[in-house]
Amino acid sequence: MQFADADWHTVGGTSAGKALHLAALGVPLTLRTVLGDDAAGDRLRSLLGGIDGIQLLAATVPGQSERHLNLMDRTGGRVSLYLSTPGAPGQSDAAAAGEALRSARVAVLDLAEPSVPLLAEARAAGVPVWTDIHDYDGRSAFHRPFIDAASAVFMNADRIGDPLAFARSLVAGGATLVVCTLGADGAVAVDENGAEHRVAAVAVPRIVDTNGAGDAFFAGFLTASLARPGDVPAALAAGARQAACALGSRHLSPLLDAALG
């Protein structure tokens, strides 16, 4: 038996985390997601749709919205339990998502079934794909289409072993950038020329919650890359700064602090 230090409800999801931090950094975006026709879905539409800079493209499906129970320790370790998952969106949503994708500078396609058809659409439209494969173990078949389609691959080092060897193998296979976050040790990146770049983590006076720090890092890196393409050291530094913002909030982003407390 263990006793929790605290517990709270908040907005979850890796796509929402990235969107909130991109919006906080002034990057306009379309957030495509799937929500149930339940009270949680209504609350999420209100919260995410009310953020300046986020155009919410939410498909509504019968039943419950996706919910997780995250068990977190003080060092960032996490067990995430699925409590409910929504059904598949319809064809009209897929068409709207494809239209939004074709006008984008970058398509951030997270690991989810509705993203799979968009991988080919993005490549056909010439839109660069950025993806986050999280704690990929080097073997999971579901991750592979995302890896193969992406020009920029983000991940953490929890299960991959040597991240540099894996990163260089992806660059040799056609990726232009691979970034691996290392928790308190910062992050490492390999660029399209095979060069290695590192950044230290930004010190945080008080860590409130580690959930969403990787998504914040991704958003900071992407924002800096849009402003200064190819400057990997500057983008890594921007990612580390944004990750620190997430660590100081109970929620995926400080943008939600006022609404959720």
C-alpha positions as CSV (number, residue, x, y, z in Angstrom):
1,M,0.0,0.0,0.0
2,Q,1.2,3.5,-0.9
3,F,-0.3,6.9,0.1
4,A,-0.3,9.7,-2.5
5,D,1.1,13.1,-1.6
6,A,-1.6,14.8,-3.7
7,D,-4.1,14.2,-6.6
8,W,-5.8,16.3,-9.1
9,H,-7.8,16.3,-12.4
10,T,-6.3,18.0,-15.4
11,V,-6.2,18.0,-19.2
12,G,-4.2,15.1,-20.6
13,G,-2.9,13.9,-23.9
14,T,0.4,14.4,-25.7
15,S,-1.2,16.4,-28.6
16,A,-3.0,18.8,-26.2
17,G,0.3,19.3,-24.3
18,K,2.1,20.3,-27.5
19,A,-0.7,22.5,-28.7
20,L,-0.9,24.4,-25.4
21,H,2.8,25.2,-25.4
22,L,2.9,26.1,-29.1
23,A,0.0,28.5,-28.4
24,A,1.8,30.0,-25.4
25,L,4.8,30.6,-27.7
26,G,2.6,32.4,-30.3
27,V,2.5,29.6,-32.9
28,P,-1.0,29.4,-34.5
29,L,-2.2,25.8,-35.0
30,T,-5.0,23.4,-35.6
31,L,-5.4,20.7,-32.9
32,R,-7.2,17.7,-34.3
33,T,-8.5,15.3,-31.6
34,V,-11.4,12.9,-30.9
35,L,-13.7,13.5,-27.9
36,G,-16.7,11.6,-26.5
37,D,-20.2,13.1,-26.2
38,D,-19.8,13.1,-22.4
39,A,-19.2,15.8,-19.7
40,A,-15.4,15.4,-20.0
41,G,-15.6,16.0,-23.8
42,D,-17.7,19.2,-23.2
43,R,-15.2,20.4,-20.7
44,L,-12.2,19.8,-23.0
45,R,-13.9,21.6,-25.9
46,S,-14.4,24.6,-23.7
47,L,-10.9,24.6,-22.3
48,L,-8.9,23.9,-25.4
49,G,-11.2,25.8,-27.8
50,G,-10.9,28.9,-25.5
51,I,-7.1,29.2,-25.9
52,D,-6.0,31.9,-28.2
53,G,-4.0,30.5,-31.2
54,I,-5.7,27.0,-31.1
55,Q,-8.2,26.2,-33.7
56,L,-9.9,23.1,-32.3
57,L,-10.9,20.4,-34.8
58,A,-12.6,17.9,-32.4
59,A,-14.5,15.0,-33.8
60,T,-17.4,13.9,-31.5
61,V,-18.0,10.2,-31.1
62,P,-20.6,8.4,-28.9
63,G,-19.4,7.4,-25.5
64,Q,-16.7,8.5,-23.2
65,S,-13.7,10.7,-23.9
66,E,-10.2,9.2,-23.4
67,R,-9.2,9.3,-19.7
68,H,-6.0,8.2,-18.0
69,L,-4.9,7.7,-14.4
70,N,-1.3,8.7,-14.1
71,L,0.7,7.5,-11.2
72,M,3.8,9.7,-10.9
73,D,6.8,9.6,-8.7
74,R,9.0,12.6,-7.7
75,T,11.7,11.8,-10.4
76,G,9.3,11.7,-13.3
77,G,8.6,8.0,-13.4
78,R,5.1,7.3,-14.5
79,V,2.6,4.5,-15.0
80,S,-0.4,5.6,-17.2
81,L,-3.5,3.5,-16.9
82,Y,-6.2,3.9,-19.6
83,L,-9.6,4.3,-18.0
84,S,-11.6,4.8,-21.2
85,T,-10.9,5.3,-24.9
86,P,-13.2,7.0,-27.6
87,G,-14.4,5.3,-30.8
88,A,-13.1,6.0,-34.3
89,P,-14.0,9.3,-36.0
90,G,-16.1,9.4,-39.1
91,Q,-15.2,10.2,-42.7
92,S,-16.2,13.9,-42.5
93,D,-13.6,14.4,-39.7
94,A,-10.9,12.7,-41.7
95,A,-11.6,15.0,-44.7
96,A,-11.5,18.1,-42.4
97,A,-8.2,16.9,-40.9
98,G,-6.7,16.4,-44.4
99,E,-7.7,19.8,-45.5
100,A,-6.1,21.4,-42.4
101,L,-2.9,19.3,-42.9
102,R,-2.4,20.5,-46.5
103,S,-2.2,24.1,-45.5
104,A,0.2,23.5,-42.6
105,R,3.9,24.3,-42.5
106,V,4.5,21.2,-40.3
107,A,2.3,18.3,-39.5
108,V,2.8,17.0,-35.9
109,L,1.4,13.5,-36.0
110,D,1.2,11.8,-32.7
111,L,0.9,8.0,-32.1
112,A,-2.8,7.3,-32.6
113,E,-4.9,5.4,-35.1
114,P,-6.5,8.5,-36.6
115,S,-3.1,9.8,-37.4
116,V,-2.1,6.9,-39.6
117,P,-3.8,7.9,-42.8
118,L,-2.4,11.4,-42.5
119,L,1.2,10.1,-42.7
120,A,0.7,9.4,-46.4
121,E,-1.3,12.5,-47.0
122,A,1.4,14.7,-45.5
123,R,4.1,13.2,-47.6
124,A,1.9,13.5,-50.8
125,A,1.3,17.2,-50.0
126,G,5.0,17.8,-49.2
127,V,4.3,18.8,-45.6
128,P,7.1,17.8,-43.2
129,V,6.1,15.3,-40.6
130,W,7.3,15.7,-37.0
131,T,6.4,12.8,-34.6
132,D,7.0,11.9,-31.0
133,I,7.6,8.1,-30.4
134,H,7.9,8.6,-26.6
135,D,9.4,5.5,-24.9
136,Y,9.9,3.4,-28.1
137,D,11.7,0.2,-27.5
138,G,13.0,-0.3,-31.0
139,R,10.6,-3.1,-31.8
140,S,7.0,-2.0,-31.7
141,A,5.3,-2.4,-35.1
142,F,2.8,0.4,-34.5
143,H,5.5,3.1,-34.2
144,R,7.2,2.1,-37.4
145,P,5.0,3.9,-40.0
146,F,5.4,7.2,-38.0
147,I,9.2,6.8,-37.9
148,D,9.4,6.0,-41.6
149,A,7.3,9.0,-42.6
150,A,8.8,11.6,-40.3
151,S,11.6,14.0,-41.1
152,A,11.9,14.9,-37.4
153,V,11.6,12.2,-34.7
154,F,11.4,13.0,-30.9
155,M,11.6,10.4,-28.2
156,N,12.9,9.7,-24.7
157,A,15.6,7.2,-23.6
158,D,13.5,5.1,-21.2
159,R,13.6,1.9,-23.3
160,I,15.7,2.4,-26.4
161,G,19.1,1.6,-25.0
162,D,21.8,3.7,-26.7
163,P,19.8,6.7,-28.2
164,L,22.7,7.9,-30.3
165,A,23.1,4.6,-32.2
166,F,19.3,4.6,-32.8
167,A,19.3,8.2,-33.8
168,R,22.1,7.8,-36.3
169,S,20.3,4.8,-37.8
170,L,17.2,6.9,-38.5
171,V,19.3,9.7,-40.0
172,A,21.0,7.2,-42.3
173,G,17.5,6.1,-43.3
174,G,16.4,9.6,-44.3
175,A,15.4,11.5,-41.2
176,T,16.7,15.0,-41.0
177,L,16.6,15.3,-37.2
178,V,16.3,12.9,-34.2
179,V,16.0,14.3,-30.6
180,C,16.0,12.3,-27.4
181,T,15.1,13.8,-24.1
182,L,17.1,12.6,-21.1
183,G,15.1,13.9,-18.2
184,A,17.3,15.7,-15.7
185,D,20.3,15.1,-18.0
186,G,18.8,17.4,-20.7
187,A,18.6,16.2,-24.3
188,V,20.7,15.1,-27.2
189,A,20.0,15.5,-30.9
190,V,21.5,14.2,-34.1
191,D,21.1,16.4,-37.2
192,E,20.9,15.4,-40.9
193,N,24.7,15.5,-41.2
194,G,25.1,13.1,-38.3
195,A,26.4,15.8,-35.9
196,E,25.6,15.4,-32.2
197,H,24.2,18.3,-30.2
198,R,23.4,18.4,-26.4
199,V,21.7,20.7,-24.0
200,A,21.5,20.6,-20.2
201,A,18.2,20.7,-18.4
202,V,17.1,24.0,-17.1
203,A,17.1,24.1,-13.3
204,V,13.6,24.5,-11.7
205,P,13.3,25.8,-8.1
206,R,10.3,23.5,-7.4
207,I,9.1,20.7,-9.6
208,V,5.3,20.5,-9.3
209,D,4.5,17.8,-11.9
210,T,6.7,16.2,-14.6
211,N,3.8,15.2,-16.8
212,G,3.9,17.0,-20.1
213,A,7.5,18.2,-19.9
214,G,8.4,16.3,-23.0
215,D,5.6,17.8,-25.0
216,A,6.7,21.3,-23.8
217,F,10.2,20.5,-24.9
218,F,8.9,19.5,-28.3
219,A,6.9,22.7,-28.7
220,G,9.8,24.9,-27.7
221,F,12.1,23.1,-30.1
222,L,9.6,23.4,-33.0
223,T,8.9,27.0,-32.4
224,A,12.6,27.9,-32.5
225,S,13.1,25.8,-35.6
226,L,10.3,27.6,-37.4
227,A,12.0,30.9,-36.6
228,R,15.6,29.7,-37.4
229,P,15.6,26.5,-39.5
230,G,18.6,24.4,-39.0
231,D,19.9,26.0,-35.8
232,V,19.7,22.8,-33.6
233,P,21.6,24.2,-30.6
234,A,19.3,27.2,-30.3
235,A,16.2,24.9,-30.7
236,L,17.5,22.6,-28.0
237,A,18.0,25.5,-25.6
238,A,14.4,26.7,-26.4
239,G,13.1,23.2,-25.8
240,A,14.8,23.0,-22.4
241,R,13.4,26.4,-21.3
242,Q,9.9,25.4,-22.3
243,A,10.1,22.0,-20.5
244,A,11.0,24.0,-17.3
245,C,7.7,25.9,-17.7
246,A,5.7,22.7,-17.7
247,L,7.5,21.4,-14.6
248,G,6.3,24.3,-12.5
249,S,2.6,23.7,-13.3
250,R,0.1,21.1,-12.1
251,H,-1.2,21.0,-15.6
252,L,0.2,20.4,-19.1
253,S,0.8,24.1,-19.4
254,P,0.6,27.2,-17.2
255,L,-2.1,28.4,-19.6
256,L,-4.5,26.1,-17.8
257,D,-3.6,27.3,-14.2
258,A,-6.2,29.9,-14.0
259,A,-9.0,27.7,-15.4
260,L,-8.2,24.6,-13.4
261,G,-6.4,25.9,-10.3
